[in-house]
């Protein structure tokens, strides 16, 4: 890879990380062309973007989870032969996630550490490729951590010994097993924002259609009575009033959105048990896969951001249209919540 392209790749990587708000820093003196380490939160495992040689057209996206020996010994003692099945199930789970991995240690049926990696080919700057590969590796690492954590919790029923050394993420973006208010908030925000964006798009289209029809009707009636000046005036009056009518409709949607956020915050504890089915996690996972340069749908959004998303949908932006289609399918497949 030419030096200019290699420098550009590094620049784009940093630019992507800065836009997402992640912490990013280089790792020096490794013998590679460059390594950038990306950390989303302190409680999350870090992910490295590695460019091994300047002539290579690909990046390696790599992360690692180390398992303390005392935790492994506890699991082997309490699970017996079931520990081997636990390791096999974890390997099959990673294969299902579409990532490559290696187990580190003398015994591959009792790994000291798990390394997850992807190889991506970057022909041009694609923030969504960077985001999706980062998310896939990060979520795979978290699933390893939480699989061990779940097994350790079960082992605790048979022994009072527990380990404090195994770092376990405590907050919820993209975790297969994460629960709590953060998970509920992210799920409900995705559902609410998806619905609001659809409503804005439909109402905007409806308003344009109705105003156009009203203008044509007024013009037609005026012309029928032979008054061309009145026809032109009718069209001008309707066009002049269009922005105000549209603003009133957007104001109604804005008020509804704020009320919806307030109700979700007020009833979060009541809502949380209704979201126990893991199909609800699919929505935030879809959102986390895309980088669109806007606040994510997992957050509470303001009117301007909602309008930007609606614009992307109307303009048929490739990435947002793809994401919105997946979210619509997800919402249609959700189990019916009690009223």
C-alpha positions in Angstrom: 0.0 0.0 0.0 1.5 3.4 -1.0 2.5 5.6 2.0 -0.1 8.2 1.2 -2.9 5.7 1.3 -1.5 4.2 4.5 -1.4 7.7 6.1 -5.0 8.3 4.9 -6.2 5.0 6.4 -4.7 6.0 9.8 -6.3 9.4 9.5 -9.7 8.0 8.7 -9.5 5.5 11.6 -8.8 8.4 14.0 -11.6 10.4 12.4 -14.1 7.6 12.8 -13.1 7.0 16.5 -13.3 10.7 17.3 -16.8 11.0 15.7 -18.1 8.1 17.8 -16.7 9.6 21.0 -14.5 6.5 21.7 -11.1 6.7 23.4 -8.3 6.0 20.9 -4.6 5.9 21.2 -1.6 4.4 19.4 0.4 1.4 20.6 4.1 2.0 19.7 7.1 -0.2 19.0 5.2 -3.4 18.1 6.9 -4.2 14.8 3.6 -3.4 12.9 2.9 -0.5 10.6 0.5 0.9 13.2 -1.9 -0.2 16.0 -4.7 1.9 17.2 -6.5 0.8 20.4 -10.1 1.8 20.7 -12.1 1.8 24.0 -15.8 2.6 24.1 -16.0 2.7 27.9 -13.7 1.8 30.8 -15.8 -1.3 31.6 -15.7 -2.6 28.0 -12.9 -4.7 26.5 -10.7 -2.6 24.1 -10.4 -3.4 20.4 -7.3 -2.9 18.3 -7.1 -2.0 14.7 -3.8 -3.4 13.4 -2.1 -2.6 10.1 0.8 -5.1 10.0 2.7 -4.0 6.9 2.5 -0.9 4.7 1.9 -3.0 1.6 -1.1 -4.8 3.1 -4.5 -3.7 1.9 -6.3 -5.0 5.0 -6.7 -4.2 8.6 -6.9 -6.7 11.5 -9.6 -5.9 14.1 -8.5 -7.7 17.3 -9.5 -8.0 20.9 -8.6 -10.4 23.8 -10.2 -11.6 27.0 -8.0 -13.2 29.7 -9.5 -15.6 32.1 -8.0 -15.7 35.6 -6.7 -19.2 36.6 -8.6 -19.2 39.9 -11.9 -18.7 38.0 -11.0 -21.6 35.6 -10.1 -23.8 38.5 -13.4 -23.0 40.3 -15.4 -23.8 37.2 -13.6 -27.1 36.6 -14.2 -28.2 40.1 -17.9 -27.4 40.1 -18.7 -28.3 36.5 -16.6 -31.5 36.2 -17.0 -32.9 32.7 -19.5 -30.1 31.9 -16.6 -27.7 31.7 -15.5 -29.2 28.4 -19.0 -28.8 27.0 -19.1 -25.2 28.3 -15.9 -24.5 26.2 -17.3 -26.2 23.1 -20.5 -24.2 23.4 -18.6 -21.0 23.7 -16.5 -21.8 20.6 -19.7 -22.6 18.6 -21.3 -19.4 19.8 -18.3 -17.4 18.4 -18.5 -19.2 15.1 -22.2 -18.3 14.9 -21.3 -14.6 15.4 -19.2 -14.7 12.2 -15.8 -13.9 13.8 -12.5 -15.7 13.8 -10.9 -16.6 17.1 -8.1 -18.5 18.7 -7.8 -19.9 22.2 -4.5 -19.1 24.0 -2.8 -21.5 26.4 -1.3 -25.0 26.7 -4.8 -26.7 26.7 -7.3 -25.5 24.1 -10.1 -27.1 26.3 -9.1 -24.7 29.1 -8.0 -21.4 27.5 -5.9 -18.9 29.4 -7.4 -16.3 27.0 -9.6 -15.9 24.0 -8.6 -13.7 21.0 -11.3 -12.6 18.6 -10.4 -11.0 15.3 -11.7 -10.0 11.9 -9.8 -9.1 8.7 -11.3 -6.2 6.7 -10.2 -4.8 3.4 -10.4 -1.0 3.2 -10.5 0.2 -0.4 -12.0 3.6 0.5 -13.1 5.3 3.7 -16.2 3.5 5.0 -17.2 4.4 8.6 -19.9 1.8 8.6 -17.4 -1.0 7.8 -15.2 0.3 10.7 -18.2 0.5 13.0 -19.7 -2.9 12.2 -16.3 -4.7 12.5 -15.6 -3.0 15.8 -19.1 -3.8 17.1 -18.8 -7.4 16.1 -15.5 -8.0 17.8 -16.5 -6.0 20.9 -19.8 -7.9 21.3 -18.0 -11.2 20.8 -15.6 -10.4 23.5 -18.4 -9.3 25.9 -20.2 -12.6 25.1 -17.1 -14.5 26.2 -16.9 -12.5 29.5 -20.6 -12.9 30.3 -20.6 -16.6 29.5 -17.9 -17.1 32.1 -19.7 -14.8 34.5 -22.9 -16.7 34.1 -21.1 -20.0 34.8 -19.3 -18.5 37.8 -22.7 -17.3 39.2 -24.0 -20.8 38.9 -20.9 -22.2 40.5 -21.4 -19.8 43.4 -24.4 -21.8 44.4 -22.1 -24.7 45.2 -19.3 -22.8 46.9 -18.7 -19.6 48.8 -15.4 -18.9 46.9 -15.6 -16.3 44.2 -13.0 -14.3 42.3 -12.9 -10.5 42.0 -10.2 -10.5 39.4 -12.3 -11.2 36.3 -13.3 -7.9 34.8 -16.9 -7.9 33.9 -18.6 -5.0 32.0 -21.2 -3.4 34.1 -23.2 -1.3 31.5 -25.2 -2.3 28.6 -24.4 -1.3 24.9 -24.4 -4.4 22.8 -24.1 -6.9 25.6 -25.9 -10.2 25.0 -26.6 -10.7 28.7 -26.8 -7.1 30.0 -29.8 -6.1 32.1 -30.9 -3.1 34.0 -32.2 0.5 33.4 -29.6 1.2 30.7 -30.7 -1.7 28.6 -34.4 -0.8 29.0 -33.7 2.9 28.1 -31.8 1.9 24.9 -34.5 -0.5 23.7 -37.3 1.9 24.4 -35.5 4.8 22.7 -34.9 2.7 19.6 -38.6 1.8 19.4 -39.8 5.4 20.1 -37.3 7.1 17.7 -38.0 4.6 14.9 -41.7 5.3 15.2 -41.3 9.0 15.4 -39.1 9.2 12.3 -41.6 7.1 10.4 -44.4 9.5 11.5 -42.4 12.6 10.5 -41.7 11.1 7.1 -45.3 10.1 6.5 -46.8 13.4 7.8 -44.3 15.4 5.7 -45.3 13.4 2.6 -49.0 13.7 3.5 -48.7 17.5 3.9 -47.0 17.9 0.6 -49.7 15.8 -1.1 -52.6 17.6 0.5 -51.2 21.0 -0.2 -50.5 20.1 -3.8 -54.1 18.7 -4.1 -55.6 21.8 -2.5 -53.6 24.1 -4.8 -54.7 22.2 -7.9 -58.3 22.3 -6.7 -58.3 26.0 -6.0 -56.6 26.7 -9.3 -59.0 24.5 -11.2 -62.0 26.1 -9.7 -60.7 29.6 -10.4 -59.9 28.7 -14.0 -63.3 27.2 -14.4 -64.8 30.6 -13.7 -62.4 32.2 -16.1 -60.4 34.1 -13.5 -56.7 33.3 -14.1 -55.5 36.0 -11.7 -57.6 34.4 -8.9 -56.1 31.0 -9.8 -52.6 32.3 -9.5 -53.4 34.0 -6.3 -54.9 30.8 -4.9 -51.8 28.9 -5.6 -49.6 31.6 -4.0 -51.8 31.7 -0.9 -51.5 28.0 -0.4 -47.7 27.9 -1.0 -47.3 30.8 1.4 -49.2 29.0 4.1 -47.4 25.6 3.6 -44.4 26.3 5.9 -46.7 27.3 8.7 -48.9 24.2 8.3 -45.9 22.0 8.2 -44.4 23.7 11.3 -47.7 23.1 13.2 -47.6 19.4 12.3 -43.9 19.1 13.3 -44.8 20.9 16.6 -47.4 18.3 17.3 -44.9 15.5 16.7 -42.3 17.2 18.9 -44.7 17.5 21.8 -45.8 13.8 21.4 -42.1 12.8 21.3 -41.3 14.7 24.6 -44.3 13.1 26.3 -43.2 9.7 25.1 -39.7 10.1 26.5 -41.2 11.4 29.8 -43.6 8.4 30.1 -40.8 5.9 29.3 -38.6 7.5 32.1 -41.5 7.4 34.5 -42.4 3.8 33.9 -39.0 2.3 33.3 -39.2 0.0 36.2 -42.6 -1.3 35.1 -41.4 -1.7 31.5 -38.2 -3.5 32.2 -39.6 -7.0 33.1 -41.7 -6.9 29.9 -38.5 -6.7 27.9 -37.0 -10.0 29.2 -37.1 -11.7 25.8 -33.7 -11.3 24.2 -35.3 -10.4 20.8 -35.7 -6.9 22.2 -31.8 -6.5 22.3 -31.8 -6.9 18.5 -32.8 -3.3 18.0 -29.9 -1.6 19.8 -27.5 -4.2 18.2 -28.7 -3.1 14.7 -28.2 0.6 15.7 -24.7 0.0 17.1 -23.6 -1.6 13.8 -24.0 1.7 11.8 -22.1 5.0 12.0 -24.2 7.8 10.4 -22.5 10.8 12.0 -25.6 11.6 14.1 -26.6 10.8 17.7 -27.7 7.2 17.8 -31.4 6.1 18.0 -30.6 4.5 21.3 -30.5 8.0 22.8 -33.1 10.6 23.4 -33.1 12.8 20.3 -34.0 16.4 19.7 -36.2 17.8 16.9 -33.2 18.7 14.7 -31.7 15.2 14.9 -35.1 13.6 14.2 -35.4 15.9 11.1 -31.9 14.9 9.9 -32.9 11.2 10.2 -36.1 11.8 8.3 -34.2 13.6 5.6 -31.9 10.6 5.2 -34.9 8.3 4.8 -36.5 10.6 2.2 -33.2 10.9 0.3 -32.9 7.1 0.5 -29.5 7.2 2.1 -28.1 3.7 1.5 -26.9 2.9 5.1 -29.8 4.5 6.9 -32.4 3.0 4.6 -30.8 -0.4 5.2 -30.7 0.1 9.0 -34.3 1.5 9.1 -35.5 -1.5 7.1 -33.9 -3.9 9.7 -35.4 -1.9 12.5 -38.9 -2.0 11.0 -38.7 -5.8 10.6 -37.4 -6.1 14.1 -40.3 -4.1 15.5 -42.9 -6.1 13.5 -41.4 -9.3 14.9 -41.5 -8.2 18.6 -43.9 -10.0 20.9 -47.0 -8.0 21.8 -46.6 -6.0 25.0 -49.5 -6.0 27.5 -51.5 -2.8 27.4 
